[in-house]
């Protein structure tokens, strides 16, 4: 799936002698998250084991089917001949892959000290002890969540 860059702002280097750089929404999220983690890390002494979640691109149209023309909309109408239950490189992630990933993270590190979430995506994650929920929002009002407790 191709993503158009969204002009979110302009950053100049320290001496402002070069041309301005356009900042995407993803870059702005990463910058803000880095500043927040740096500041909070200094104040709260954040260190430990963590989950890193990034760029979960869910394709709600993904179907594990024999017809390569009908597998996913995110392939850009290209046939997907080798699609499996957990996806194909021509498609964005099917729900089975996202669900399996969350459960694997919980199995490998059941109690992370914190979660780092970066990248361009339409996700919201909710950290509520003792459960972690990852929600994928298709539009403003339609979200699907997987919670691991």
N, C-alpha and C positions, 0 to 999 in steps of 0.2 A: 504494500500500500504506500503510495507516495504521499508525503505530507508537505503542504505549502508552508513556507516560513511566514510567520506573523511578525510584522514590525512591532516591537514592544517598546523600544526606546533607542537611544543612541549613547554609546560610551566613547569617550576620548581617552587616549593614553595620557600618562601623567604630564607630559609637556605640551599636549594638545597640538603638536606640530604635524601630525599625520591626519589623514582623512578619517571621518567618523566611521565606526563599525556598527552595522545594524545588529541589534540583539534580538534573538528569537525568544518566544515564550519559554521554550525549554532551557535556553541559556539563562534567562532571567530566573527561572525556578532554581536552577543549579547554583547560581550566584547567591540567591537569597538563602537557600538551604545551607550552603557552605558558611555564609556569615553567621547564620543562626547556630549551626553546630559549633563553629569556632568560639562564638561568644558564650553559648550555654556550656560548652565543654570546659571553658576556662572557669566559669562561675560554678558550675555543678560538678566539675571534675569527671566528665563523661569519659569512660573507657570501658572496655569489655567486649563481649561477643555480640554480634549484631547480624541482622538480615539486611541485605541490600536488594531492593526491588527497583527495577527500572524498565521503562518502555514496554509495558504489557499491552500489546496491540491485539485486542480480541476481535475475531471475525465471527459475529453471530450467525453468519450465513454458511459457515463451514459444515459440510456433510461428508461423512466417510462413505463414498458411493463408488460404484464401478464406472460411472460415466465421468470421464475426466473434464468434461465441459461444465459440469454442475457442482464441482467441489466447493469453490469459494468465490465470492465476489472480489475479494482483495487481490486475486491473481491478475486482475486487469483483463479478463476474458481469455487469458492464456490457458490452454488445457493443463490439467494437473494429473499426470498419469500414475504417479506413485504415492498418492496421498494415503496416509495411515491414520489410525485413531488419534495419534498425538500431533498430527499436522504434516506439513510439507513446506519446504523452503520457499515455495512460490506463494504461499498464503500467510496471512496473519494467524495468530494462535487460536486454535479451537478451544472450547471451554474445557475439554478433557485435559489438555496440557496445562492450562492455568490451574485447574483444580488439583491435578497431580503434583504440580510444583509447590503449591501451598502446603499440601500434606507432607511432601518430602522435606520441606523446610522445617516444619513442625517436628518431624521425626528426627532429623539430624541435629537441630538445635531447638529443643522444646521450650526453652525459656530465655529468649534473647534479652540482653540488657537494653537494647534500643533497636529501632528500625530506621534505616536510611532509605528514603524514597526519592529517586531522581529520574530525569528523562522526560520526554514529551509523551504524554498519555492522557487519557480521559478517565483517570482512576481516582478513587478516594480510598485511603486505607484508614481504618479505625483501630486504634490500639486500646482495648479495654481489658484490663486484667480480670479474669484469667484467659480471655478469648482474644484472638486476632482475626479481624474480618477484612477481606479484600473485596472491594466493590467495584464493578465495572459499570460505568454509566454510558448507555448508548446515546441518550440525549439528556436534556435537563431533568426530565421526569421519569426516566426508565432506568433503574439500576438493578443489577443482580449481584448478590453478595455471597461469598463463601467464608464461613467462620470456622476456625479451628480452635477448639477449647481444650 
